[in-house]
Every structure is written in C-alpha cells, then in structure tokens.
Amino acid sequence: MEKIDSSNEDSLKLIQSIQLDMLIKFHLFCESNNLSYYLTGGTLLGSIRHEGFIPWDDDIDIGMPRKDYDKMTQLLSSSPFEDMFLQNLDSDIYFGLPISKLRKKDTFFPEEVNKGIQAHQGIFIDIFPWDFVPQNKLKMIVQKLSLKPLKRLLLVKMKYKVKKSHNPLKIFPNLLLRILSLTINRNAIIYALNTIITVGNKNPSEYMICTGGVYTYDQEKIKCEWIHNEKKSKFEEHFFPIIGNSSEYLTQIYGEYMKIPKKHQRKRHISQEENLIVSQDNQELR
C-alpha cells in the first residue's frame, strides 16, 4: 500500500482510471445478466459535455430501476467481484446511505462526509436505485416531506459528518434529530426509510425518482419514457447507456449544464486533508 497526495493532478487521473476500469467491469456484468443501468448525475453531464469525466470530478454515478437494482444486489451478494466490494445497508453495518457503492478493494478514498467512520472507504462508483413516484397525491407528499429528515437521521445515527445549519429555525429540528438518533435503532430507521422510498412501487406511475440523490425531490424525478428511450453516449473512448431526453434531465438538475463552472464552484469528493491510498496493483492502472 502507498500513500499518494490527493491534491495533485496525477492522483485525480489515477482515481479516474481505476473508476473507469470498475465501470467497464460493471457494464459487462450488467450485460451478461440482462440488467438495465444508465449513466446519471455528474457522469452523464461529463459524457455529454466532455465525452468523459468532468476534468475535476472523482466519482461515477449510475442509476438503475428498482427491479434491476435489487437483482444486481442479489447477484453480487452471492457472487461478488474479486477486486470490488458492493457496499450497502445490508453488507456494511457502518454504512448510512440508501444506495449502493461499488468499492475498489485495497484502496482508501475518504470523503469529507464519512471521514473517521468505520465503513469501507475505497474508491467507489455510486449506484442509485430509481423507484416509482406514488400516484396517490397524499402518499407523494408524505414521501417528499419525510425523505430528507429520515436520510439525515440515518446519517446522524451512523456518525456521518452532517452540515450544521446556523439558521435559528433549524436549531430545534437538528437537536431533535440528534436525540432521536440516540433512542431509535438503526434497523428501525432503515425500515422506515425503505418503506417511504418504495411506497409507490406497487402502483407504478409515469415518474421515477432517485431518492438517494443529493438534489431536491423535483430535480431527482425522471419520466419513465426517458428510460424506455435508452441511448448510448461516449465516455472516455467507450460507450455506455444513458436515458433519453438527457438534455431535459440535465437542465432540471444543473440549469445551463453546458456552461463550465468557475473554479471555486468545482467540487471533489475526496477529503483534501487526507491521502489517497492504493495498492501496488492499482498503481499499474495509471
């Protein structure tokens, strides 16, 4: 194992090369098992705007309809990759997100939000499940209002670094979350969160939603027809599936998405106070 300065350009290229290799392996796995997945979020943006990684980005985002996502987790729990670990609420008791992360073994890639916790922290690909938005308006409102506090409660419970608000109106809710995190066990929070996330799946609507994402409820909604109109898009000399109407989706999340953000607006995931750690085998990917 070797430490590498996380702030330099070479380390970013190393991270991206490892992640691309992981994506190719995941793509082949999905093809062989007839699973649908799509580049999403910043990875889709990178594919459309740069034909590859956003130059300063250090992660990969994938979206999967729930039925494909569940089949994927079942297959990889029984026959895992030799060099990658599928991290989710079932496989890692210290994990605190309602998504999966495909982690590269023998690497250490600490994010600011989970720095210091015991969960696996290898170089990763984010895999987001897409669930149906409830047709029933009341259920949709309940889902919309309860998702953020439940996700935040789980993060607090698992000792993730949650941003503290200086808004006086949020002091009491944040204090309440801290108290609840001490009194409610992890399994109960996960059960409540999963119930809310999947509440619309029994009666599918024309919309799906990425409930594990970081954007607003309305930003994370996608039309089911976009999934049915699958396309291929170039990403680092390879072609991967993307949703149809990607322009509408990217505008929904990023606004003027073809506009390059200013340097101070560019974000990375790895904590700049930590070193990237990789094995000698992984360095050969450079």
C-alpha positions as YAML, in Angstrom:
chain: A
units: angstrom
residues:
- id: 1
  name: MET
  ca: [0.00, 0.00, 0.00]
- id: 2
  name: GLU
  ca: [1.23, 3.50, -0.80]
- id: 3
  name: LYS
  ca: [0.04, 6.99, 0.11]
- id: 4
  name: ILE
  ca: [-0.45, 9.46, -2.73]
- id: 5
  name: ASP
  ca: [-1.08, 13.20, -2.32]
- id: 6
  name: SER
  ca: [-4.79, 13.60, -3.07]
- id: 7
  name: SER
  ca: [-4.49, 17.22, -4.16]
- id: 8
  name: ASN
  ca: [-2.33, 16.77, -7.27]
- id: 9
  name: GLU
  ca: [-3.40, 16.12, -10.86]
- id: 10
  name: ASP
  ca: [-1.75, 12.71, -11.10]
- id: 11
  name: SER
  ca: [-3.80, 11.36, -8.19]
- id: 12
  name: LEU
  ca: [-7.02, 12.51, -9.87]
- id: 13
  name: LYS
  ca: [-6.05, 10.73, -13.09]
- id: 14
  name: LEU
  ca: [-5.26, 7.60, -11.09]
- id: 15
  name: ILE
  ca: [-8.67, 7.72, -9.39]
- id: 16
  name: GLN
  ca: [-10.44, 8.21, -12.72]
- id: 17
  name: SER
  ca: [-8.55, 5.36, -14.40]
- id: 18
  name: ILE
  ca: [-9.48, 2.98, -11.58]
- id: 19
  name: GLN
  ca: [-13.11, 4.09, -11.68]
- id: 20
  name: LEU
  ca: [-13.29, 3.67, -15.45]
- id: 21
  name: ASP
  ca: [-11.97, 0.13, -15.10]
- id: 22
  name: MET
  ca: [-14.63, -0.51, -12.44]
- id: 23
  name: LEU
  ca: [-17.36, 0.90, -14.72]
- id: 24
  name: ILE
  ca: [-16.30, -1.33, -17.61]
- id: 25
  name: LYS
  ca: [-16.44, -4.41, -15.37]
- id: 26
  name: PHE
  ca: [-19.85, -3.36, -14.05]
- id: 27
  name: HIS
  ca: [-21.10, -2.76, -17.60]
- id: 28
  name: LEU
  ca: [-20.05, -6.27, -18.67]
- id: 29
  name: PHE
  ca: [-21.68, -7.72, -15.56]
- id: 30
  name: CYS
  ca: [-24.97, -5.95, -16.36]
- id: 31
  name: GLU
  ca: [-24.86, -7.03, -19.99]
- id: 32
  name: SER
  ca: [-24.30, -10.68, -19.07]
- id: 33
  name: ASN
  ca: [-27.18, -10.59, -16.57]
- id: 34
  name: ASN
  ca: [-29.60, -8.54, -18.71]
- id: 35
  name: LEU
  ca: [-29.68, -5.64, -16.25]
- id: 36
  name: SER
  ca: [-30.53, -2.06, -17.19]
- id: 37
  name: TYR
  ca: [-28.43, 0.79, -15.88]
- id: 38
  name: TYR
  ca: [-27.69, 4.36, -17.01]
- id: 39
  name: LEU
  ca: [-25.03, 6.99, -16.52]
- id: 40
  name: THR
  ca: [-26.56, 9.71, -14.40]
- id: 41
  name: GLY
  ca: [-25.73, 12.89, -12.46]
- id: 42
  name: GLY
  ca: [-22.23, 14.27, -12.99]
- id: 43
  name: THR
  ca: [-21.17, 11.24, -15.04]
- id: 44
  name: LEU
  ca: [-23.94, 11.85, -17.57]
- id: 45
  name: LEU
  ca: [-23.00, 15.53, -17.59]
- id: 46
  name: GLY
  ca: [-19.37, 14.58, -18.21]
- id: 47
  name: SER
  ca: [-20.35, 12.26, -21.05]
- id: 48
  name: ILE
  ca: [-22.44, 14.93, -22.79]
- id: 49
  name: ARG
  ca: [-20.19, 17.94, -22.16]
- id: 50
  name: HIS
  ca: [-16.70, 16.38, -22.14]
- id: 51
  name: GLU
  ca: [-17.19, 12.89, -23.64]
- id: 52
  name: GLY
  ca: [-15.68, 11.55, -20.42]
- id: 53
  name: PHE
  ca: [-15.03, 12.60, -16.86]
- id: 54
  name: ILE
  ca: [-15.67, 16.17, -15.86]
- id: 55
  name: PRO
  ca: [-11.98, 17.15, -15.60]
- id: 56
  name: TRP
  ca: [-12.09, 17.77, -11.83]
- id: 57
  name: ASP
  ca: [-14.60, 15.02, -10.94]
- id: 58
  name: ASP
  ca: [-13.60, 11.98, -8.90]
- id: 59
  name: ASP
  ca: [-16.64, 9.71, -8.87]
- id: 60
  name: ILE
  ca: [-19.03, 7.87, -11.20]
- id: 61
  name: ASP
  ca: [-22.83, 7.95, -10.87]
- id: 62
  name: ILE
  ca: [-25.12, 5.17, -12.10]
- id: 63
  name: GLY
  ca: [-28.93, 4.89, -11.91]
- id: 64
  name: MET
  ca: [-30.90, 1.63, -12.02]
- id: 65
  name: PRO
  ca: [-34.66, 0.91, -11.96]
- id: 66
  name: ARG
  ca: [-35.51, -0.82, -8.69]
- id: 67
  name: LYS
  ca: [-36.12, -4.28, -10.21]
- id: 68
  name: ASP
  ca: [-32.68, -4.24, -11.87]
- id: 69
  name: TYR
  ca: [-31.06, -2.74, -8.78]
- id: 70
  name: ASP
  ca: [-32.47, -5.45, -6.49]
- id: 71
  name: LYS
  ca: [-31.40, -8.22, -8.87]
- id: 72
  name: MET
  ca: [-27.93, -6.67, -9.06]
- id: 73
  name: THR
  ca: [-27.54, -6.62, -5.27]
- id: 74
  name: GLN
  ca: [-28.73, -10.23, -5.01]
- id: 75
  name: LEU
  ca: [-26.32, -11.45, -7.68]
- id: 76
  name: LEU
  ca: [-23.33, -9.61, -6.25]
- id: 77
  name: SER
  ca: [-24.06, -10.73, -2.70]
- id: 78
  name: SER
  ca: [-23.82, -14.38, -3.81]
- id: 79
  name: SER
  ca: [-21.12, -13.98, -6.49]
- id: 80
  name: PRO
  ca: [-19.12, -10.83, -5.74]
- id: 81
  name: PHE
  ca: [-16.36, -9.30, -7.84]
- id: 82
  name: GLU
  ca: [-12.92, -10.46, -6.74]
- id: 83
  name: ASP
  ca: [-11.49, -6.94, -6.58]
- id: 84
  name: MET
  ca: [-14.60, -4.92, -5.64]
- id: 85
  name: PHE
  ca: [-16.98, -4.81, -2.70]
- id: 86
  name: LEU
  ca: [-20.67, -3.89, -3.03]
- id: 87
  name: GLN
  ca: [-21.40, -1.64, -0.06]
- id: 88
  name: ASN
  ca: [-24.97, -1.01, 1.05]
- id: 89
  name: LEU
  ca: [-27.09, -1.01, 4.19]
- id: 90
  name: ASP
  ca: [-27.08, -4.83, 4.24]
- id: 91
  name: SER
  ca: [-23.41, -5.52, 3.55]
- id: 92
  name: ASP
  ca: [-21.81, -2.84, 5.77]
- id: 93
  name: ILE
  ca: [-23.27, -2.17, 9.21]
- id: 94
  name: TYR
  ca: [-21.47, 1.19, 9.39]
- id: 95
  name: PHE
  ca: [-22.89, 2.47, 6.09]
- id: 96
  name: GLY
  ca: [-25.54, 5.19, 6.23]
- id: 97
  name: LEU
  ca: [-26.96, 5.76, 2.73]
- id: 98
  name: PRO
  ca: [-29.99, 4.20, 0.94]
- id: 99
  name: ILE
  ca: [-27.89, 3.43, -2.17]
- id: 100
  name: SER
  ca: [-25.05, 1.09, -3.07]
- id: 101
  name: LYS
  ca: [-21.40, 1.94, -3.61]
- id: 102
  name: LEU
  ca: [-19.19, -0.39, -5.58]
- id: 103
  name: ARG
  ca: [-15.84, -0.07, -3.77]
- id: 104
  name: LYS
  ca: [-12.38, -0.95, -5.04]
- id: 105
  name: LYS
  ca: [-10.63, -3.22, -2.57]
- id: 106
  name: ASP
  ca: [-7.17, -2.25, -1.27]
- id: 107
  name: THR
  ca: [-7.81, 1.47, -1.68]
- id: 108
  name: PHE
  ca: [-8.64, 4.26, 0.76]
- id: 109
  name: PHE
  ca: [-10.64, 7.20, -0.58]
- id: 110
  name: PRO
  ca: [-12.18, 9.13, 2.34]
- id: 111
  name: GLU
  ca: [-14.96, 11.59, 1.59]
- id: 112
  name: GLU
  ca: [-15.47, 14.60, 3.82]
- id: 113
  name: VAL
  ca: [-18.90, 13.38, 4.94]
- id: 114
  name: ASN
  ca: [-17.74, 9.95, 6.13]
- id: 115
  name: LYS
  ca: [-14.24, 10.76, 7.32]
- id: 116
  name: GLY
  ca: [-13.47, 8.89, 10.53]
- id: 117
  name: ILE
  ca: [-16.29, 6.32, 10.40]
- id: 118
  name: GLN
  ca: [-15.62, 2.57, 10.19]
- id: 119
  name: ALA
  ca: [-17.43, 1.93, 6.90]
- id: 120
  name: HIS
  ca: [-15.45, 0.73, 3.87]
- id: 121
  name: GLN
  ca: [-13.93, 3.80, 2.19]
- id: 122
  name: GLY
  ca: [-12.34, 2.53, -1.01]
- id: 123
  name: ILE
  ca: [-12.52, 4.26, -4.40]
- id: 124
  name: PHE
  ca: [-16.14, 3.95, -5.49]
- id: 125
  name: ILE
  ca: [-18.94, 4.09, -8.02]
- id: 126
  name: ASP
  ca: [-22.33, 5.33, -6.76]
- id: 127
  name: ILE
  ca: [-25.28, 3.13, -7.77]
- id: 128
  name: PHE
  ca: [-28.67, 4.78, -7.21]
- id: 129
  name: PRO
  ca: [-31.95, 2.86, -7.24]
- id: 130
  name: TRP
  ca: [-34.87, 4.50, -9.07]
- id: 131
  name: ASP
  ca: [-38.32, 3.95, -7.57]
- id: 132
  name: PHE
  ca: [-41.77, 4.97, -8.76]
- id: 133
  name: VAL
  ca: [-43.23, 8.23, -7.54]
- id: 134
  name: PRO
  ca: [-46.58, 7.43, -5.83]
- id: 135
  name: GLN
  ca: [-49.66, 8.07, -7.95]
- id: 136
  name: ASN
  ca: [-51.61, 8.92, -4.81]
- id: 137
  name: LYS
  ca: [-51.01, 12.61, -4.14]
- id: 138
  name: LEU
  ca: [-51.10, 12.24, -0.34]
- id: 139
  name: LYS
  ca: [-48.52, 9.43, -0.44]
- id: 140
  name: MET
  ca: [-46.35, 11.54, -2.74]
- id: 141
  name: ILE
  ca: [-46.49, 14.48, -0.32]
- id: 142
  name: VAL
  ca: [-45.62, 12.21, 2.63]
- id: 143
  name: GLN
  ca: [-42.71, 10.76, 0.66]
- id: 144
  name: LYS
  ca: [-41.48, 14.20, -0.37]
- id: 145
  name: LEU
  ca: [-41.62, 15.63, 3.17]
- id: 146
  name: SER
  ca: [-40.20, 12.63, 5.05]
- id: 147
  name: LEU
  ca: [-37.30, 11.55, 2.81]
- id: 148
  name: LYS
  ca: [-34.80, 14.23, 3.80]
- id: 149
  name: PRO
  ca: [-35.30, 14.00, 7.60]
- id: 150
  name: LEU
  ca: [-35.16, 10.19, 7.53]
- id: 151
  name: LYS
  ca: [-31.99, 10.16, 5.44]
- id: 152
  name: ARG
  ca: [-30.46, 12.78, 7.72]
- id: 153
  name: LEU
  ca: [-31.47, 10.81, 10.82]
- id: 154
  name: LEU
  ca: [-29.67, 7.73, 9.48]
- id: 155
  name: LEU
  ca: [-26.54, 9.76, 8.71]
- id: 156
  name: VAL
  ca: [-26.52, 11.21, 12.23]
- id: 157
  name: LYS
  ca: [-27.10, 7.74, 13.69]
- id: 158
  name: MET
  ca: [-24.11, 6.36, 11.77]
- id: 159
  name: LYS
  ca: [-21.93, 9.34, 12.82]
- id: 160
  name: TYR
  ca: [-21.51, 10.84, 9.36]
- id: 161
  name: LYS
  ca: [-20.49, 14.50, 9.26]
- id: 162
  name: VAL
  ca: [-23.75, 16.33, 8.64]
- id: 163
  name: LYS
  ca: [-23.55, 20.02, 7.84]
- id: 164
  name: LYS
  ca: [-24.77, 22.16, 10.73]
- id: 165
  name: SER
  ca: [-27.17, 24.93, 9.87]
- id: 166
  name: HIS
  ca: [-26.86, 28.36, 11.53]
- id: 167
  name: ASN
  ca: [-30.48, 29.09, 10.71]
- id: 168
  name: PRO
  ca: [-32.26, 29.63, 14.09]
- id: 169
  name: LEU
  ca: [-35.38, 27.91, 12.69]
- id: 170
  name: LYS
  ca: [-33.42, 24.69, 12.16]
- id: 171
  name: ILE
  ca: [-31.73, 24.50, 15.56]
- id: 172
  name: PHE
  ca: [-34.62, 22.63, 17.22]
- id: 173
  name: PRO
  ca: [-35.19, 20.14, 14.33]
- id: 174
  name: ASN
  ca: [-31.46, 19.37, 14.28]
- id: 175
  name: LEU
  ca: [-31.41, 18.89, 18.05]
- id: 176
  name: LEU
  ca: [-34.44, 16.60, 17.76]
- id: 177
  name: LEU
  ca: [-32.63, 14.50, 15.14]
- id: 178
  name: ARG
  ca: [-29.65, 14.16, 17.48]
- id: 179
  name: ILE
  ca: [-31.91, 12.97, 20.29]
- id: 180
  name: LEU
  ca: [-33.83, 10.57, 18.05]
- id: 181
  name: SER
  ca: [-30.58, 9.11, 16.74]
- id: 182
  name: LEU
  ca: [-29.72, 8.08, 20.29]
- id: 183
  name: THR
  ca: [-33.09, 6.48, 21.00]
- id: 184
  name: ILE
  ca: [-34.03, 4.74, 17.73]
- id: 185
  name: ASN
  ca: [-32.01, 1.78, 16.49]
- id: 186
  name: ARG
  ca: [-30.50, 1.58, 13.01]
- id: 187
  name: ASN
  ca: [-32.81, -1.18, 11.75]
- id: 188
  name: ALA
  ca: [-35.92, 0.80, 12.66]
- id: 189
  name: ILE
  ca: [-34.67, 3.85, 10.76]
- id: 190
  name: ILE
  ca: [-33.78, 1.73, 7.73]
- id: 191
  name: TYR
  ca: [-37.20, 0.05, 7.78]
- id: 192
  name: ALA
  ca: [-38.99, 3.41, 7.87]
- id: 193
  name: LEU
  ca: [-36.75, 4.82, 5.13]
- id: 194
  name: ASN
  ca: [-37.20, 1.81, 2.84]
- id: 195
  name: THR
  ca: [-40.98, 1.91, 3.36]
- id: 196
  name: ILE
  ca: [-41.10, 5.56, 2.29]
- id: 197
  name: ILE
  ca: [-38.73, 5.04, -0.64]
- id: 198
  name: THR
  ca: [-40.69, 2.12, -2.13]
- id: 199
  name: VAL
  ca: [-44.22, 3.30, -1.32]
- id: 200
  name: GLY
  ca: [-45.04, 3.98, -4.98]
- id: 201
  name: ASN
  ca: [-43.76, 0.72, -6.45]
- id: 202
  name: LYS
  ca: [-46.97, -1.29, -6.02]
- id: 203
  name: ASN
  ca: [-48.87, 1.08, -8.30]
- id: 204
  name: PRO
  ca: [-46.36, 2.41, -10.87]
- id: 205
  name: SER
  ca: [-46.78, 5.96, -12.15]
- id: 206
  name: GLU
  ca: [-45.25, 7.75, -15.14]
- id: 207
  name: TYR
  ca: [-42.40, 9.09, -12.99]
- id: 208
  name: MET
  ca: [-39.48, 7.52, -11.16]
- id: 209
  name: ILE
  ca: [-37.26, 9.17, -8.58]
- id: 210
  name: CYS
  ca: [-33.73, 8.80, -7.30]
- id: 211
  name: THR
  ca: [-34.45, 9.03, -3.57]
- id: 212
  name: GLY
  ca: [-30.80, 8.57, -2.60]
- id: 213
  name: GLY
  ca: [-29.58, 11.60, -4.52]
- id: 214
  name: VAL
  ca: [-28.40, 14.95, -3.17]
- id: 215
  name: TYR
  ca: [-30.70, 17.19, -5.20]
- id: 216
  name: THR
  ca: [-34.29, 18.23, -4.46]
- id: 217
  name: TYR
  ca: [-37.23, 15.87, -4.82]
- id: 218
  name: ASP
  ca: [-38.42, 17.54, -8.03]
- id: 219
  name: GLN
  ca: [-34.92, 17.67, -9.52]
- id: 220
  name: GLU
  ca: [-34.44, 13.94, -8.95]
- id: 221
  name: LYS
  ca: [-37.68, 12.93, -10.73]
- id: 222
  name: ILE
  ca: [-37.39, 11.39, -14.18]
- id: 223
  name: LYS
  ca: [-40.07, 10.39, -16.67]
- id: 224
  name: CYS
  ca: [-40.34, 6.64, -17.26]
- id: 225
  name: GLU
  ca: [-40.41, 7.26, -21.00]
- id: 226
  name: TRP
  ca: [-36.85, 8.62, -20.75]
- id: 227
  name: ILE
  ca: [-35.69, 5.19, -19.57]
- id: 228
  name: HIS
  ca: [-37.54, 3.44, -22.39]
- id: 229
  name: ASN
  ca: [-35.79, 5.72, -24.92]
- id: 230
  name: GLU
  ca: [-32.32, 4.47, -23.99]
- id: 231
  name: LYS
  ca: [-29.32, 5.78, -25.96]
- id: 232
  name: LYS
  ca: [-25.55, 5.24, -25.93]
- id: 233
  name: SER
  ca: [-23.11, 8.02, -25.11]
- id: 234
  name: LYS
  ca: [-19.34, 8.29, -25.33]
- id: 235
  name: PHE
  ca: [-17.38, 8.27, -22.10]
- id: 236
  name: GLU
  ca: [-13.58, 8.07, -22.24]
- id: 237
  name: GLU
  ca: [-13.45, 6.21, -25.59]
- id: 238
  name: HIS
  ca: [-16.18, 3.79, -24.51]
- id: 239
  name: PHE
  ca: [-19.94, 3.91, -24.99]
- id: 240
  name: PHE
  ca: [-22.40, 3.42, -22.12]
- id: 241
  name: PRO
  ca: [-26.21, 3.62, -21.81]
- id: 242
  name: ILE
  ca: [-27.90, 6.91, -20.93]
- id: 243
  name: ILE
  ca: [-31.55, 7.87, -20.62]
- id: 244
  name: GLY
  ca: [-33.39, 9.53, -23.47]
- id: 245
  name: ASN
  ca: [-34.14, 13.25, -23.06]
- id: 246
  name: SER
  ca: [-30.83, 13.65, -21.24]
- id: 247
  name: SER
  ca: [-30.87, 17.37, -22.08]
- id: 248
  name: GLU
  ca: [-34.13, 17.88, -20.18]
- id: 249
  name: TYR
  ca: [-32.83, 15.84, -17.24]
- id: 250
  name: LEU
  ca: [-29.52, 17.76, -17.06]
- id: 251
  name: THR
  ca: [-31.29, 21.11, -17.33]
- id: 252
  name: GLN
  ca: [-33.58, 20.02, -14.49]
- id: 253
  name: ILE
  ca: [-30.57, 19.41, -12.24]
- id: 254
  name: TYR
  ca: [-27.86, 21.80, -13.41]
- id: 255
  name: GLY
  ca: [-29.62, 24.56, -15.35]
- id: 256
  name: GLU
  ca: [-27.24, 25.75, -18.10]
- id: 257
  name: TYR
  ca: [-25.35, 22.48, -18.00]
- id: 258
  name: MET
  ca: [-23.05, 23.15, -20.97]
- id: 259
  name: LYS
  ca: [-21.61, 26.18, -19.19]
- id: 260
  name: ILE
  ca: [-18.29, 25.42, -17.44]
- id: 261
  name: PRO
  ca: [-18.48, 26.43, -13.76]
- id: 262
  name: LYS
  ca: [-15.94, 28.78, -12.24]
- id: 263
  name: LYS
  ca: [-13.02, 27.22, -10.43]
- id: 264
  name: HIS
  ca: [-14.37, 27.92, -6.92]
- id: 265
  name: GLN
  ca: [-17.62, 26.12, -7.82]
- id: 266
  name: ARG
  ca: [-15.92, 22.87, -8.78]
- id: 267
  name: LYS
  ca: [-16.27, 20.14, -6.17]
- id: 268
  name: ARG
  ca: [-14.43, 16.90, -5.45]
- id: 269
  name: HIS
  ca: [-15.46, 14.07, -3.13]
- id: 270
  name: ILE
  ca: [-12.16, 13.09, -1.53]
- id: 271
  name: SER
  ca: [-11.24, 14.95, 1.65]
- id: 272
  name: GLN
  ca: [-8.37, 17.28, 0.77]
- id: 273
  name: GLU
  ca: [-6.89, 16.70, 4.23]
- id: 274
  name: GLU
  ca: [-6.37, 13.00, 3.56]
- id: 275
  name: ASN
  ca: [-4.09, 10.98, 1.30]
- id: 276
  name: LEU
  ca: [-5.34, 8.58, -1.33]
- id: 277
  name: ILE
  ca: [-4.04, 5.10, -0.54]
- id: 278
  name: VAL
  ca: [-3.77, 2.43, -3.23]
- id: 279
  name: SER
  ca: [-2.12, -0.96, -3.55]
- id: 280
  name: GLN
  ca: [0.77, -1.56, -5.89]
- id: 281
  name: ASP
  ca: [-1.56, -3.46, -8.25]
- id: 282
  name: ASN
  ca: [-3.87, -0.47, -8.60]
- id: 283
  name: GLN
  ca: [-0.99, 1.85, -9.45]
- id: 284
  name: GLU
  ca: [-0.42, -0.14, -12.63]
- id: 285
  name: LEU
  ca: [-3.65, 1.37, -13.96]
- id: 286
  name: ARG
  ca: [-2.03, 4.78, -14.11]
...
